[in-house]
Amino acid sequence: MVNNHQMQSIRIRLVILFIVVTTIALATFEMYGQFQLSHRLEQRFSQLMNYSG
C-alpha cells in the first residue's frame, strides 16, 4: 500500500515533471517561431534591397 507521504511525493514529482515538459515545449515553439520570423524578415529585407537598388 502507498501511504500519504508517498502520494505527496509522487504528486510533487508529477507536478514538477509537468512544469518541466510544458516549459520545454513552449521554449521549443518559441524558438521555432523566432526562427521563422527572422527568416521572413531577412527575405523581405532582401526583396526590398533588390527593388530599391
GIZI-V877790 format. One record per residue. N is the residue number from 1. D_CENTER is the distance of its C-alpha to the mean C-alpha in Angstrom with 2 decimals. Layout:
BEGIN
<<N	D_CENTER> <N	D_CENTER>>
END
This chain:
BEGIN
<<1	38.34> <2	35.26> <3	36.17> <4	34.42> <5	33.08> <6	31.45> <7	29.86> <8	28.42> <9	27.08> <10	25.48> <11	24.01> <12	22.53> <13	21.02> <14	19.50> <15	18.03> <16	16.58> <17	15.22> <18	13.65> <19	12.03> <20	10.78> <21	9.51> <22	7.84> <23	6.24> <24	5.25> <25	4.21> <26	2.52> <27	1.92> <28	3.16> <29	4.04> <30	4.67> <31	6.37> <32	7.99> <33	9.16> <34	10.42> <35	12.16> <36	13.74> <37	14.92> <38	16.36> <39	18.09> <40	19.58> <41	20.83> <42	22.44> <43	24.11> <44	25.45> <45	26.69> <46	28.42> <47	30.02> <48	31.16> <49	32.73> <50	34.49> <51	35.92> <52	37.10> <53	38.45>>
END
